[in-house]
Amino acid sequence: MSNPLDPVRIAFDKAIGPHRKRQKLVTELKETDVGKARRAQLVTETAELDAEWLEALVSLWKAMDQCSVLREKVGS
């Protein structure tokens, strides 16, 4: 028997990945020795990760909305 929270865990893992990657890029952007070309590349990658993260968050929200365990907890 599978755990009803498994889809939520999977969606969470997919959402946290882009967020962590973005945080690393933002940290690198804050460094003073980053050249213009690298900075532009980091900004582009950050924007792409933001879009990916948003899609993953929507998937997470849908998985949470469909999870019977979470619906029971919210209803309590």
N, C-alpha and C positions, 0 to 999 in steps of 0.2 A: 504494500500500500504506500503510495507516495504522500509526502507531506503537503498539505494545502498551501503552505508558505513557500514552497520551492519556486513557483513562478515569480514571486515577489523578490526572493533572494537573487535569482538570476537577473531580473530587471535591475535590481539595485547594483549588482556587480558591474553590469553594463553601463550604468549611469556614473558610477564612481570612477571608472577608468578614465574617461575624458576629463573629468574634473581634476583628478590628480595630475594628469599630463599638463593641463592648462596651468595649474598652480606652479609646476616646475618651470614652465615657460615664463610665467610672470616673474618668478624669482630671478630668472636669468635676465629678463628685461630690466630689472632694477639695478643690475650691476653697471658700474660706470664704464667699464672697458669694452662694452659691446659696440661694435662698429655699426655704421648706418645700414649696410646691406644686411647684416645679421639681424639688426633691430627690425627692419622691414619684414624679413622672413618670419621672425617671431610674432610680430603683430598679425601677419596673415595666418599663421598656424593657430594662434590664439583664437582668432575669429572663426576659423573652421571648427576648432574644438568646442567653441561656444554653441555653434549650430548643432554639432553632434550631441553635445550634452543636453541641449534642450529637447531633442528628439528622444533621447534616452530617458529623460525625466517624464516626458509624456507617456512613454511605455511603462515606466515605473508606476505612474499614477493610475494607469489603466489596470495594471496587474494588482495594485492595492485595492482598487475599486471592485474588482472581481473576486477578491479573496474572501471566502466565507468566514474565516477566522477573524479577519480584521473587521468585517461588517458586524460580527457578533460583539466585538470589543467596543466599537463605536456606538452600537445600539445600547450597550449596558449603561 
